[in-house]
Amino acid sequence: MWPLIAGEARKVLTTRVWLWLLLAAAGLTILYAVLTMAFADTPDALTAPLTTAEGQRTLFAVGGAAAPFAALLGAIGLTAEYRHRTATITFLTVPHRGQIITAKLIVHVLAGAAYAVVCISITTAVVPPWLASQDISIAVPARDLFATDLGVVTSVALFAAIGVGLGALIREQVAAVVTLLIYLFVVENILTNITALHQWTPYLPGQAQEALIGSTLTNQSLLTPWQGGLVLTAYSLAIATIGTLLTAHRDVT
């Protein structure tokens, strides 16, 4: 199994897709942090005031913005096999195709965790100095900050697994990428703004992530962190499992 994991890691690192997606994740993290700091105390803000522990925890959690890019990296890592017509060779290297998918999942989950660490480092470098410049003391207990950081790492890694699973389901790279982008940045935002659906929207992947990382949103009631973690884990396991089973039983080409 280790040779397969090493081989998949080399595939990720020999292209610059991982770097561009990481830079995009870092840029979006900075943008979210700036917007949250600029508008958190306005009447229509979606977060609690930054003088509160809830508002500060939400601000420190903006590293979760890396999740869509980790998912894209996972989807591209799988669908590239079909796009570049290397799937046949790849899946013939081992007796069981599921081992290849498992290796891809491991590599991309670790890559997602690394993305999260980079984005957490950015928020850690940016947020405390800005709060100090506004004469705002950090009100979040250290254990809650640790829980938020752990939630960010976990959620981004789970989204990477979702990306791999979705890539295995769809196989066509453009379709997989477009599906992820439209759902994560458009569809879920629309659904969460429909009041009649608020009983169900906490169970959507993005809202489950918000719960897991400890965010507090004024327009949405979220699950508890452990419930959000369970829901997001269920999504990742279901999509990855279905994708693996389909890959194992249908024609490669």
CORLIN-V578039 format. One record per run of one state. SS is the DSSP state (H for helix, E for strand, L for the rest). FROM is the first residue (numbers start at 1). TO is the last residue. If there is no record, write none. Layout:
((SS & FROM & TO) (SS & FROM & TO))
//
This chain:
((L & 1 & 1) (H & 2 & 13) (L & 14 & 16) (H & 17 & 39) (L & 40 & 46) (E & 47 & 47) (L & 48 & 52) (H & 53 & 83) (L & 84 & 86) (H & 87 & 92) (L & 93 & 96) (H & 97 & 133) (L & 134 & 141) (H & 142 & 170) (L & 171 & 172) (H & 173 & 192) (L & 193 & 194) (H & 195 & 201) (L & 202 & 204) (H & 205 & 212) (L & 213 & 216) (E & 217 & 217) (L & 218 & 224) (H & 225 & 249) (L & 250 & 253))
//
